[in-house]
Amino acid sequence: MIARRVARQEDPVTALQFVYRYGEQGEQFDKVAGDIVGSWSRDDPAATRSWIENLPRGPERDYSLRAYTESAADISPADACRLGATIESESIRRWALEPALRNWALADRPAALACLERSALPEREKQELGKAAE
């Protein structure tokens, strides 16, 4: 697959632009984009975060944020949860935040729950995610 070859490039921005331009939405798209974002965020989290924050709202941004949240959850759980909470799609947001919050709660439950409480998420979602972090 061409997208896999592009994903192996040294330049993650070029690879992601290619995937987002020519890839079809769905599981394969998410996997390739997730691999690129995950790898890039481990190498250069600040650049990855900056690039994602400048993406226009929509599926590409949501999928990129999900991958970043998963990758950053162990390194910077507060950052991962803060950015993960900005994912527009509720299903993608829950997919990203549940494991991140659960892992963070194992290390520092009060901080994880405080971050969740400060988020702009709907109250129902805060309660559900809070239960998942138990």
KEKERO-839965 format. One line per field, with one value per residue (C-alpha): residue number from 1; residue in three letters; x, y, z. Coordinates in Angstrom, 3 decimals, padded with zeros to 6 digits, always signed. Example, Ala and Ser with C-alpha at 12.3 -4.5 7.8 and 13.67 -1.06 7.14 Angstrom:
2
n c(1|2)
res c(ALA|SER)
c1 c(+012.300|+013.670)
c2 c(-004.500|-001.060)
c3 c(+007.800|+007.140)
//
This chain:
134
n c(1|2|3|4|5|6|7|8|9|10|11|12|13|14|15|16|17|18|19|20|21|22|23|24|25|26|27|28|29|30|31|32|33|34|35|36|37|38|39|40|41|42|43|44|45|46|47|48|49|50|51|52|53|54|55|56|57|58|59|60|61|62|63|64|65|66|67|68|69|70|71|72|73|74|75|76|77|78|79|80|81|82|83|84|85|86|87|88|89|90|91|92|93|94|95|96|97|98|99|100|101|102|103|104|105|106|107|108|109|110|111|112|113|114|115|116|117|118|119|120|121|122|123|124|125|126|127|128|129|130|131|132|133|134)
res c(MET|ILE|ALA|ARG|ARG|VAL|ALA|ARG|GLN|GLU|ASP|PRO|VAL|THR|ALA|LEU|GLN|PHE|VAL|TYR|ARG|TYR|GLY|GLU|GLN|GLY|GLU|GLN|PHE|ASP|LYS|VAL|ALA|GLY|ASP|ILE|VAL|GLY|SER|TRP|SER|ARG|ASP|ASP|PRO|ALA|ALA|THR|ARG|SER|TRP|ILE|GLU|ASN|LEU|PRO|ARG|GLY|PRO|GLU|ARG|ASP|TYR|SER|LEU|ARG|ALA|TYR|THR|GLU|SER|ALA|ALA|ASP|ILE|SER|PRO|ALA|ASP|ALA|CYS|ARG|LEU|GLY|ALA|THR|ILE|GLU|SER|GLU|SER|ILE|ARG|ARG|TRP|ALA|LEU|GLU|PRO|ALA|LEU|ARG|ASN|TRP|ALA|LEU|ALA|ASP|ARG|PRO|ALA|ALA|LEU|ALA|CYS|LEU|GLU|ARG|SER|ALA|LEU|PRO|GLU|ARG|GLU|LYS|GLN|GLU|LEU|GLY|LYS|ALA|ALA|GLU)
c1 c(+000.000|+001.300|+000.251|+002.447|+005.462|+004.726|+004.341|+007.948|+009.235|+011.404|+009.000|+005.825|+004.017|+004.422|+003.339|+000.247|-000.688|-000.534|-002.616|-005.215|-005.419|-005.569|-006.602|-010.140|-011.710|-011.974|-009.949|-007.004|-006.839|-006.858|-004.190|-001.761|-002.345|-002.167|+001.152|+002.645|+001.338|+002.277|+005.827|+006.243|+004.863|+007.402|+010.231|+009.053|+005.922|+006.014|+006.107|+003.396|+001.146|+001.677|+000.866|-002.289|-003.495|-003.297|-005.348|-008.856|-011.659|-012.786|-011.960|-008.260|-007.781|-009.826|-007.879|-004.579|-005.571|-006.587|-003.202|-001.382|-003.440|-002.584|+001.103|+001.449|-000.597|+002.450|+004.806|+002.521|-000.901|-002.137|-001.293|-002.797|-006.051|-006.280|-005.884|-007.940|-010.862|-010.922|-011.762|-015.117|-016.373|-017.713|-016.842|-013.256|-012.896|-013.997|-011.735|-008.794|-009.600|-010.720|-007.358|-005.410|-007.418|-007.331|-003.534|-003.118|-005.477|-003.246|-000.340|-002.177|-005.924|-006.623|-004.797|-006.548|-009.990|-009.231|-008.206|-011.378|-013.503|-011.881|-012.483|-015.265|-016.747|-020.470|-021.317|-022.595|-019.340|-017.282|-019.179|-018.768|-015.061|-014.599|-016.109|-013.852|-010.820|-011.710)
c2 c(+000.000|+003.430|+004.990|+002.524|+003.515|+007.188|+006.543|+005.336|+008.709|+010.780|+013.730|+012.969|+016.106|+015.076|+011.534|+012.728|+015.201|+012.362|+010.024|+012.708|+013.762|+010.316|+007.939|+006.781|+007.254|+004.090|+001.599|+001.399|+005.197|+005.516|+002.832|+004.464|+008.003|+006.719|+004.988|+008.172|+010.457|+007.974|+007.610|+011.345|+012.207|+009.920|+011.578|+015.188|+015.678|+019.487|+019.592|+016.941|+018.787|+022.094|+020.558|+018.879|+022.037|+023.867|+021.298|+022.393|+020.754|+017.463|+013.752|+014.226|+016.330|+013.931|+010.865|+012.688|+013.775|+010.218|+008.886|+011.676|+011.062|+007.369|+008.025|+010.875|+009.256|+007.680|+010.632|+013.589|+012.442|+015.964|+017.103|+013.942|+014.371|+018.096|+017.596|+014.413|+016.295|+018.574|+015.719|+016.575|+013.059|+011.597|+008.017|+008.893|+011.067|+008.220|+005.802|+008.105|+009.292|+006.132|+004.335|+007.575|+008.482|+004.919|+004.787|+008.225|+007.339|+004.364|+006.759|+009.833|+009.422|+012.872|+014.658|+012.596|+013.252|+016.952|+017.309|+015.545|+017.786|+020.970|+019.859|+021.305|+017.850|+017.359|+016.385|+012.936|+012.177|+013.362|+010.955|+008.023|+008.673|+009.140|+005.688|+004.217|+005.664|+003.748)
c3 c(+000.000|-000.923|+002.391|+004.301|+002.197|+002.761|+006.487|+006.589|+005.387|+007.645|+007.474|+009.451|+008.235|+004.584|+005.407|+007.302|+004.589|+002.062|+004.211|+004.928|+001.300|-000.344|+002.431|+002.924|+006.341|+008.365|+010.335|+007.900|+007.665|+011.440|+011.806|+009.364|+010.654|+014.243|+013.613|+012.175|+014.927|+017.655|+016.403|+015.860|+019.291|+020.960|+018.988|+019.223|+021.333|+021.183|+017.370|+017.122|+019.560|+017.761|+014.370|+015.689|+017.447|+014.112|+012.188|+011.270|+013.220|+011.730|+011.489|+010.707|+013.828|+015.951|+014.776|+015.253|+018.762|+019.610|+018.536|+020.382|+023.547|+023.518|+022.927|+025.422|+028.203|+029.857|+029.324|+029.992|+031.168|+031.912|+028.383|+026.892|+028.783|+028.116|+024.369|+024.301|+025.827|+022.750|+020.365|+018.821|+018.113|+021.360|+020.377|+019.393|+022.504|+024.800|+022.887|+023.603|+027.115|+028.895|+028.795|+029.315|+032.409|+033.709|+033.420|+034.965|+037.826|+038.688|+039.205|+040.545|+040.910|+042.456|+039.625|+036.934|+038.389|+038.929|+035.288|+034.199|+036.425|+035.015|+031.435|+029.304|+028.733|+029.287|+032.874|+031.850|+030.060|+033.044|+035.282|+032.871|+032.374|+036.114|+036.672|+033.986|+035.798|+038.983)
//
